[in-house]
Amino acid sequence: MEEHSFLFLNKLFEAIGLGHFGHAYSHVTHSWLVMLIMVVASILFVKGVQLVPRKGQNVFEVIVEGLENFMVEITGPEGRFFFPFIATIFLFILLCNLIGKIPGFISPTANYNTTLSMAILTFLYTHFIGIKFHGFKYIKHFFGPVWWLAPLMFPIELIGHLARVLSLSIRLFGNIFGEEMVFGIVVTLAGLYLAPLPLLFLGLLVSLIQALVFMLLATMYFVGAMEEAH
């Protein structure tokens, strides 16, 4: 479906002689666009920060403070250490999901490579947190409660941790890709007007929920890495 769509970024890359790259890696170029939006928004927000907040600052503060309070309630004060990662991944996924609702753009998260890359980053950061909080003793998380169970528990734990990567990536990809496919089919059959509107609102809800699910699962993995091994 993507090959036959009119995408603004593809036309932009065609104009600068990189049309093949734009068409072959649309999910990459749209990911770059989302990152650019986040970076520019962050710079503008920091420059405009005031002691007495204005409307735009109020919106950002409500979002960031709400995410932080929600996460700290789950993790405790130690969770503030990885809050920047959690907040960034949540906002990135949410924007990636939502940008596909704009005509002429696609959701980067509807491509498995995008969701897999975020799942791998989350996997690596989980173990970074474990090592930071426990040092070499973090390895005890993989050996089970008693030493003689280690040969059995280690491969089970290893498979379980690797399965997290598949769980995070496939869940997000499947939901966003499926929602975009259904929306595209309905638009093709029913036109661009009233018929797709309920699906559009449902798509907005799915976009938010999937970003929250990814954030909550990542938070749970981080909390597990912080806990002492039993």
N, C-alpha and C positions, 0 to 999 in steps of 0.2 A: 504493500500500500504506500510505503514511504517513497518508492521510486517514482510514483505517478502523482505525487503531491507537489503543490507549489510551495516551496519553502524559501523564505526571504534570505536566510543565510546562504543557501545554495546559490541563489542568484548573485549574492554579494561575492562569493568565492569565484563564481564564473566570471564576474567582471574584472577580477584581478588575476585571472589566468589559472586559478586553482579549482576549477569546476569539478574535476575528477575527485579530488580530496574531499570537497564539500559534499558530494553525493555519496561517496563511500563511507564517510565518517560523520554523518549528520549528528549522531549522538554525541560525538566529541565536540563539534563546533557549538552545539546547543549547551553542552556542559560549560564550555568556555564563556558563553554568553551569560549563563547564570552566575558563574564566578565573577565575571566583570560587574554584573549588577550588584552583587554582594559587596565587592571591594569598593565600588564607587559610593554605594549607600553608606558603608561604614565610614569612609573618608568625610562625606558630607555630614554625617551624624556627629562625628567627633569635632569637626570644625564648628558645628552649630550648637554644641553643648553649652547650656547656660544654667546658672544656679536656680533661676525661676524658669522651668521648662515651658516651651511652646508646644503647639499641637503635634508637630512631627516628633519632637523629642518625647512627648508623653506617650505616643504610640510605641516607639521603640522601647522605652523604659517599661511599659506595661508588659510587652512581649518577653523581654529579657528577664525582668524580675519575676514574672509569672512562671517561666520555665525554671529559673533557679530555685524558687520556693518549692515548686512541685518536685523537683529532683532531690533537694535537700531533705524533704519530708521522707523520701524513700531511703536515701543513702546515709543521712546524717551529715554533720559538718564536713567530714572528709570528702564528701562528694564534690565540694567546690573545686577540688584539684582538677577533676576532669570535666567540669562544667563547660569550659570553652569548646572542647571537642564535641560534647553532646549538643550544645546549642548550635554550633556550626553545622554539624551533620543534619540536625533537624531542619534548619532553615534551608540548607542546600537541597535536601530531598523535597521539601515542601515546594520550593520555587521550581525545581525540575518537574515535579508533578503538575504544577499549575500552568507552566508556560505552554504545555501542550494543548491547553484549552483555548489558546489564542490562535485564530486562523493564521496560517502561514508559518507555524512553529510546531515542533514535536516535543514530547517529553523525553529527555535523555534517559530517564529511569524505565522507559519502555524498551530499552536495550539491555540485554543481560550483562554486557561488558561493564556498563556503568554501575549497576547494582553489585556486581561481583567485586569491583574495585573498592567500593565502600565497605563491603563485608570483610574483605581482606584487611583493610585499614583498621576496622574495629577489632578483628581477631588479633592483629599485632599489638594494638594499643592495650587490649585486655591483658596480655602477658607483660607488657611494659609496666603497667600498673602493679601487677602481681610482684614483679621483681623489685620495683621501687619500694613497695610497702613491706616486703618480706625478705628481700635479698635472695641468697641461694636457697633458703628454706622454702621458697615458693614451690620447689620441685615436689614437696610433700603433698601438694594438691593432687598429684597424678598417681600417688602410690597407695592411696587408701588408708583406712584407720590403723591397720596393723601391718608390720613389715612383711609377714609371710603371704599376704594377699597381693603384694606389689606386682609379681609377674602376671597376675590376672587383671588387676585394676589398671595398670599402666596402659595397655592397648585399648581397654574400654574407654578410659578417660581421653586418650589421644583421639580416638574415633569420634567421641562425643564433641570434643572441641572443634575438630574439623567439620563436623556436621553443622555446627553453628554457621559456618560460612555459607553452606548451601541453603540453610534455612533462611538466613537474612536476605540473601541475594534472590533466591527463587520466589519467595513470598512477595517481595516488593515488585520484582519484574513481572510476575504473573498477574498481579492485580492491576498494575498500570497498563501493561500491554493488552490485557483482556478488555479493560474498560475502554481503551482507545479503539480497539477493533470493533467492539459493539457500537460505539458512537459513530465510527466511520460507516458501518453497515446501515445504521438507522438513517444517517444523513443521505446516503446513496439512495435508499428506498423511499424516504419520506420527504426529502428536501431540507433546506437550511433553516426552516422557520419554526413553527410551534412544536412539531413532533419531537425534535431532539432536546427541547428545553428541560424536560424532567431528567433526562439522562445527563445533561450538563450539570444540573444541581447535584445529582448523585455523584458525578465525577469529582466535583469540588469537595464533597464530603469524603469520598474515597481517598483523595489526595491528602487531606488532613489526617485521616485515620492512619493511613500507611506510614506517613512521616512520624506520627506518634508511636506506632507499633515498633518501628525500627529504633526509635529513641529509647523506648522502654526496655526492649530486649537488650540493647547495648548497655544500658544502665545496669540491668540485672547481671550481665556478664562482668561488668566492672566491679560491682559490689561483691560478687563471688570471688573475684581475684583479690579483693582487699581483705576478705575474711581469713581468719586463721584456719589452717588445715586441721581436720579432726580425724 
